[in-house]
Amino acid sequence: MKENQQIEFKQAWRDEYLQYLCGFANAQGGTLYIGIDDNGTICGIANARKLLENLPNQINQTMGLLAQVDLLSKDDKEYISIRVEAANQAISYKGKFYYRSGSTLQEMNGVALQQFLINKNGLSYELLPNPTATIEDIDRDTVEYFLYCAGKAGRITGDAGNSSTETILQHLNLLTRDNQLTNAAVLLFGKNPQQFYPTSHFRLGRFGKRPSDLLFQDQVEGNIFQMTNRVIQLLRSKYLKTPIHYEGMQRVEELEIPETALRELLYNAMIHRDYMGDETQMKVYDDHIWLWNAGELPQGYNTESLQREHRSILRNKTIASIFFQAGFIEHWGRGFDKVQAAFETNNIPFPQVENQFGGTSVYIQRETEAQETEEETTQKSTLKSTLKSTLKGTSKKIVDIVEGKPNVTIPQVAELLQMNVRGIAKHFQKLQQQGILRRIGPDKGGHWEVIE
């Protein structure tokens, strides 16, 4: 017999060993043996019968546990076994909470303790009250946007907009019984959720080939109901390629990664995230995209199982319900089906999904310039020439300047062309909307690029 997650050996009894029983009760249950050394050799104890009499009451009085205490013997050596079952509520010893993990005893603190207490008490973090937030911290415009989306999806009645913000939140189960705002209410509809939840933002970064090669980054703040829209806007304007093609006379500019699939992955990150954990991150590299959110996949879920029919296990059921009512997601775990269909249509490998760094990571392959076919390169070159040939006047002069000097600023262009800055800025904005110019990086330190 060896020590493991449910067995611990001690040669003699000390009251501090009640910590081990506390740890067993908070984990999977276990047995503490008194009179056995670390090697599993029975050495016996002299006061075994006294312990047999005293320990049951001591354990019950200090922690409220009913322990099975037995007197055992081998080769005329007496020893004690103390068995406790896994408790259905959190157990503390002298105000501290312990947990048995592997063959070690850990004291729980901070986020780990908070999450443990929530789970043990059958609670959900999203439904816990926020003791300091008030109805004034809720953004009515975001609530109105939700009502618009939900009405458009046919999942809410049309007259809901006439109700007060408090009434709407009550119907959405976002208030406690004593009308306190829940964490979910503030995260979804708050004016500034980061005031209460400092890591509830979304961080975007553009890297070269390595993690040390950071080119530029953005931090998306605000409520999570509108966060996906803001992230998509940034991806479209700064981070991802938007190949252009024409359907008849209609100019179509789509993201290199299908937007429907990207939205599904971002919604998953919002819904399944552990909001007591670290910020959600997306790192865009030359050849791949890495998306990470705190909170691991349910046991048994991985890349392969997500491609098959599977049951959706929700970490935040209320947040998921709001996204469903708004028409953002569907039930029955269909999100990854939509991702798979969109990726297959665009010849992109299904993303690799796995537990990593205490959360869920999604690896999406990008098509690099080296992977483009000769035909695609020719098409891009032809399209670029066609677009440029249609330019006239100031727009053509701006593109010529940017091609020769990509780091040029709008005021510098205005000075070169002897025009006012506001007029030149409008030309730049129009060229961006037409898909001819793109801004790479921030206003300071970035550069312009003529889109190929």
Phi, psi and omega in degrees: 000132181236160176292141176208198184295344181237011181222134176222138180251140172219141183284327181218163183272137169225144182300331180296344179287354172300337176301321181294321178293323175298315179297318177298315183296325180281347180252243185253013186084167179174179184233130174257122179258130177250121183112016178229133182277179186298337180275358181088011180271130180285120179251343177079161177224150184279332186255034185300317184289327177292319178296321179302328182274323189269325189297317181305316180290321181297317180293319181291321183287327183274328186228356180072022181260143171262112184254146174267107182252122183235144174266125181237160178210150176205129182055044179063019177248124181268141176212167187242140169244134180237112183251128173235142178271163176297130182274149178270006174218164183292136181245134178238156175232116184054041176080003180243150182249128181243157182215134178271119178231117187064232178251021181240156177254130181238139172270130183270136178217168170057224184298320181300318179292318180299315179295320178298314181296321178298312182294317183295327182268009178066029181259169176235133183302321183296334183263359176289146180289144170267110190289344185249341182282147177235175181298337178291342179275357180269135181271109183297327179299321178292322176299317179296321178296320176300314181299320178298312181296316181294322178293320179296326179278354180072028184245012176205151183288152185290339184269006182297331182295344179278352182275160177289160178301318181297318180296318179297316180295324177298314180296333181270006181061039181252008174238148175282177181297332178260026172064029171274146175292136174276166175302321181298320181300315182288320179296319184283316191235010183290150175291322181213075182301331182295343175297328182256330183231089189300338182255017183276005179278178180235125182254129178247139177219141176252122182241162174277245181265338185233158178300335179281351185261067180279123181267312175197168183208163177220152174239118182265119181246182183103187183283156186283345180293325180254003185294321181299318177301317181293320179295315179300318179300318179292318178300320182289322186273333189228332195253325186243158176282147177234081180304142182251136171216169183241133172251095189070235178267357184274124177276125183243128181234100184251152175293151179298327173259126183310128184298325179299319179290318179300318179297317179301316181293322178290320176299319177301317180297323180289318188283320186265005183288146169271108186281002170267354181268198185282172181300152172282138186230146169227122179249121180257115178257175179300323188244356179200167175239135180239116179249132182223137171226147178297143181104118185279164175297151173300153182302132178092355180263134178204189183303316184291314183292330180288341178274349177257173175297129183212161179270137179276118178253114189264131174282319182239089187293323182289316177299318178298321180297320179295317179296325178292312181299330178282354180082011181284325183226170174242158175280184174070023173064033183274356184302312183285337172297318179292322177298313181298316181297316181294320180291319179297319179299327183258013177056042177249132179300145177302137183296149175275123183242127182204164173281131182204132177057037178077012180213195181251126178248144178235121181254120181244126180281137175255154174272118179274168180301326182292338182274352181289143177283162178300323180296318180295320179296318179296318179298318180296316180297318180295317180297318179300314180297320180297315180297316181295324182294339180275349182283145179221164172055227186299319181301316180296319179297320179297314181297320178298320179294315182297320179298324180276334183215081185297339181274004183296147178258162179299316177300324179293321177296317179300321179291319180296321183267000179054050177232164179284153186298320182298317179295318178295321179299322178294322177297318178298316180299318180294318179295327175291317179296327179282352180080022180263321177245151176219140177268127178251118179088182184285173179301320177258119178098350179270191179206167178264153179220133172279117188291132178268000000 
